[in-house]
Amino acid sequence: MATIRLARTTVGVVAAVVTTLATALLVPPAAASGPGIWDEGRWLLRSSFSPGPATSTFSYGRGGDFPVMGDWDGSSTETVGVARYRPGVSDDLVWHLRDASSAGGATVPSFTFGQVRFVAVDQLGTIPVVGDWDGDGVDTVGVVRYSDDVDGGIRWELRNSNTAGPPDVVLTYGRGRDVPVVGDWDGNGTDTPGLRRSPNRWLLRNSSSGGDADLSFAYGSGGGVVELPVVGDWDDDGTDTVGLLRNEPASKPEGGFPRWLLRNGNSSGPAQVSFLYGNDSFFVGLPVDLVPRLAYR
């Protein structure tokens, strides 16, 4: 699967049609994940599984940053952050994490971790990720590094504190251009690696180590349609599950990916919640290196 490139966007009006594929609450439980959009430094967060405007809009970061959301202070609330690449200055990623989803300065002292590299002229070879790798209730940083070999293994470098230093955990999981995802797949309080492999195979692992997937299933169109992965705890049961982002119409290879298709189990089956949030003003072009759609809680 191609890696991810973000195109500069302008803020637009959110589309207003909702389709439910199965019985589902359109207002998520209080602590469930909600949908968010990153637009080159502008954040648009929504608190319901329904079309409409953002319920919170603010600026944090700038164009070219990589957006992340995590619980940086152990408060059980996920807030915004960015990993910044400074072309011509340094290949190091500089992380700017904030303990509130609002405009302002970083509340975690900024630090470097990971280095940006490319596996082709326009294909990013380093993907920032975040998760609670050690189960202490605080999300910390990591990077996923693709091999220069198009079929080579994928290296994960994870750190257990939001500070500069070497990775605490290094593993190889995935191959080629699998798309990395992170979640607590078994509800044990620890985030672990996962992959979405083209065209529609999900490979989720319950430990931060190499090996075979603990969960392997198909979810998605199976080919001919570009779909981007998104992960969240959609029903507030303590387990992260899969979701997809799709264009309207689905045959468009590029665009806003405004159709959210969420599933409450890590298994094959239909989407249990489907709604539109976003539009083509939030443009994502191919190849896709980092999905500018996030879940937060």
C-alpha positions as a printed Julia matrix, in Angstrom:
297×3 Matrix{Float64}:
   0.0     0.0    0.0
   1.24    3.49  -0.79
   2.58    5.6    2.03
   0.86    8.85   3.1
   1.23   12.46   1.97
  -0.86   15.31   3.33
  -1.97   18.07   1.0
  -2.53   21.64   2.24
  -6.21   22.22   2.91
  -8.67   24.96   3.64
 -11.42   24.68   6.23
 -14.81   23.91   4.71
 -18.4    23.26   5.7
 -19.04   19.75   6.98
 -21.38   17.59   4.91
 -24.75   16.75   6.38
 -25.93   13.25   5.53
 -25.84   10.31   7.92
 -26.33    6.63   7.14
 -26.42    3.99   9.86
 -25.5     0.52   8.63
 -26.54   -1.16  11.86
 -28.26   -0.11  15.07
 -25.92    2.3   16.87
 -25.97    5.32  19.12
 -25.02    8.47  17.25
 -24.04   10.13  20.52
 -21.05    8.19  21.83
 -20.81    7.21  25.51
 -19.2     9.88  27.67
 -15.71    8.41  27.55
 -15.87    6.9   24.07
 -13.64    8.11  21.27
 -14.84   10.95  19.07
 -13.8    11.93  15.52
 -11.23   14.61  14.82
  -9.74   16.27  11.74
  -6.29   17.84  11.4
  -6.08   20.61   8.82
  -2.52   21.92   8.6
  -2.42   23.32  12.13
  -6.15   23.61  12.69
  -8.0    21.0   14.73
 -11.71   20.23  14.33
 -13.02   17.85  17.0
 -16.6    16.57  17.15
 -18.28   14.94  20.15
 -20.91   12.86  18.33
 -21.1    10.24  15.6
 -23.15   12.45  13.31
 -22.71   15.07  10.6
 -22.41   18.69  11.57
 -19.83   21.32  12.49
 -16.96   20.72  14.85
 -17.82   21.11  18.52
 -14.27   22.36  19.21
 -12.07   24.23  16.75
  -8.64   25.7   17.52
  -5.13   26.06  16.14
  -2.14   24.13  17.43
   0.91   23.34  15.35
   1.54   24.38  11.78
   1.5    23.07   8.23
   3.89   20.17   7.7
   3.63   18.93  11.31
   2.46   15.38  12.0
  -0.64   15.37  14.27
  -0.98   13.03  17.26
  -3.39   12.72  20.2
  -2.64   11.08  23.53
  -3.02   11.19  27.29
   0.25   12.97  28.11
  -0.45   13.57  31.83
  -2.34   10.45  32.96
  -5.65   12.32  33.3
  -7.57    9.79  31.15
  -8.18   12.55  28.6
  -6.45   12.52  25.22
  -5.24   15.88  23.97
  -3.3    17.25  21.04
   0.31   17.15  20.0
   2.5    17.42  16.93
   5.75   15.91  15.77
   7.65   18.51  13.76
  10.08   17.95  10.92
  12.38   20.86  10.08
  13.71   20.34   6.51
  17.1    21.87   6.05
  17.61   22.19   9.81
  17.55   18.67  11.18
  16.16   15.25  10.39
  15.16   14.84  14.05
  11.48   14.88  14.93
  10.69   17.5   17.59
   7.62   16.66  19.67
   5.34   19.42  21.01
   2.67   17.96  23.33
  -0.12   19.9   25.04
  -2.24   18.78  28.03
  -5.34   20.55  26.67
  -7.14   20.5   23.35
  -6.9    24.22  22.79
  -4.58   26.84  21.39
  -1.48   27.65  23.4
   2.03   26.42  23.98
   3.36   22.94  24.61
   2.88   21.9   28.25
   5.32   18.99  28.01
   8.88   20.3   27.47
   9.64   19.83  23.78
  12.08   17.06  22.93
  13.5    15.13  19.98
  12.84   11.48  19.24
  13.12    9.68  15.92
  14.44   10.84  12.59
  12.58   11.57   9.37
  13.65    9.62   6.33
  12.16    8.81   2.95
  11.89    5.5    1.11
  11.17    7.25  -2.19
  11.16   10.81  -3.44
   7.61   11.42  -2.2
   7.11    8.56   0.25
   7.72    9.12   3.93
   9.78    6.39   5.58
   9.21    7.37   9.23
   5.71    7.48  10.75
   5.17    9.0   14.24
   2.99    6.91  16.57
   1.9     7.24  20.21
   0.57    4.81  22.79
   0.72    3.67  26.4
   3.43    1.09  25.76
   4.04    0.13  29.41
   0.52    0.41  30.87
   1.31    3.27  33.27
  -1.65    5.39  32.11
   0.47    7.88  30.12
   0.82    7.86  26.34
   4.34    8.26  25.02
   6.0     8.54  21.66
   7.3     6.18  19.04
   8.19    5.95  15.39
   7.62    3.32  12.73
  10.39    2.98  10.14
   9.84    1.45   6.73
  12.61   -0.46   5.0
  14.18    0.87   1.81
  13.36   -2.58   0.42
   9.76   -2.4   -0.78
   9.14   -5.86   0.73
  11.32   -5.36   3.81
  10.37   -5.55   7.47
   8.93   -2.61   9.43
  10.83   -1.48  12.54
   9.0    -0.03  15.56
  10.96    2.17  18.01
   8.99    3.0   21.18
   9.87    5.16  24.17
   8.27    4.95  27.64
   8.71    8.63  28.53
   8.1    11.86  26.66
  11.75   12.86  26.7
  14.74   12.62  24.39
  16.67    9.39  24.49
  16.97    5.97  22.88
  13.94    3.73  22.33
  12.98    1.48  25.25
  11.39   -1.09  22.94
  12.51   -2.04  19.43
  10.73   -4.66  17.36
  10.04   -5.66  13.78
   6.4    -6.14  12.89
   4.91   -5.83   9.42
   6.39   -5.71   5.97
   6.4    -3.68   2.82
   4.1    -0.66   3.01
   1.66   -1.95   5.64
  -0.04    0.97   7.38
   0.69    1.09  11.15
  -2.1     1.47  13.7
  -1.93    1.44  17.5
  -4.52    0.39  20.07
  -5.41   -1.54  23.18
  -6.84   -4.53  21.34
  -7.45   -6.73  24.42
  -8.52   -4.14  27.02
  -5.55   -4.72  29.35
  -4.52   -1.05  29.53
  -1.49   -1.37  27.25
  -1.3    -0.18  23.64
   0.37   -2.46  21.1
   1.1    -2.46  17.37
  -1.26   -3.26  14.57
  -1.26   -3.1   10.8
  -3.65   -2.63   7.94
  -2.42   -4.56   4.93
  -3.78   -3.86   1.47
  -6.46   -4.4    0.43
  -8.45   -5.04   3.63
  -6.55   -7.26   6.11
  -6.06   -6.12   9.73
  -3.23   -7.71  11.72
  -3.29   -6.79  15.42
  -0.79   -7.89  18.05
  -1.37   -7.95  21.83
   2.26   -7.39  22.8
   4.96   -5.0   21.63
   7.11   -7.71  20.15
   7.66   -9.39  16.83
   5.65  -12.44  15.91
   2.37  -13.43  14.32
  -0.8   -11.38  14.63
  -3.05  -12.29  17.56
  -6.04  -10.99  15.62
  -6.3   -11.28  11.84
  -9.46  -10.45   9.93
 -10.8    -8.69   6.85
 -12.6    -5.37   7.16
 -13.01   -3.07   4.2
 -13.88   -3.09   0.54
 -11.31   -5.67  -0.53
  -9.93   -3.71  -3.46
 -10.76   -0.97  -5.93
 -11.56    1.58  -3.21
  -9.02    3.67  -1.29
  -9.75    3.43   2.44
  -7.75    4.89   5.31
  -7.61    3.31   8.78
  -8.77    4.96  12.0
  -8.83    3.33  15.46
 -10.75    4.2   18.63
 -12.77    2.93  21.56
 -16.06    3.66  19.84
 -18.36    2.16  22.49
 -16.38    2.9   25.69
 -15.83   -0.76  26.59
 -12.09   -0.31  27.19
 -11.04   -1.95  23.94
  -9.9    -0.16  20.79
 -11.46   -1.35  17.56
 -11.14   -0.63  13.88
 -12.62    1.94  11.57
 -12.3     3.12   7.99
 -12.41    6.46   6.19
 -13.81    6.49   2.68
 -14.48    9.09   0.02
 -17.91   10.11  -1.23
 -18.31    8.61  -3.79
 -16.09    5.73  -2.78
 -14.59    5.48  -6.28
 -12.65    8.75  -5.84
  -8.99    7.94  -5.07
  -8.32   11.33  -3.42
 -10.39   13.79  -1.44
 -11.75   14.46   2.02
 -12.37   10.87   3.14
 -15.46   12.09   5.05
 -17.3     8.78   5.45
 -16.5     7.22   8.85
 -17.24    3.48   9.07
 -16.71    2.24  12.62
 -16.85   -1.26  14.03
 -17.2    -2.21  17.72
 -15.35   -5.49  17.39
 -12.01   -6.52  15.92
 -13.56   -8.97  13.51
 -15.04   -9.13  10.04
 -18.53   -7.76   9.52
 -20.41   -4.6    8.54
 -19.78   -1.18  10.01
 -21.93   -0.59  13.07
 -21.76    3.2   12.83
 -21.55    5.21   9.6
 -21.66    8.99   9.28
 -20.17   11.89   7.32
 -17.77   14.29   8.99
 -15.53   16.46   6.85
 -15.49   17.1    3.11
 -13.14   17.65   0.2
 -11.86   20.93   1.65
  -9.82   18.67   3.96
  -7.98   17.15   1.02
  -5.83   14.05   1.29
  -3.76   13.22  -1.79
  -2.0    10.02  -2.78
   0.35    8.59  -1.76
  -0.87    8.75   1.86
   1.82    8.76   4.54
  -0.06    9.82   7.66
  -3.85    9.84   8.04
  -5.02   13.34   9.14
  -8.09   11.89  10.89
  -7.84   10.95  14.55
  -9.89    9.55  17.4
  -9.75   11.02  20.88
 -11.41   10.5   24.25
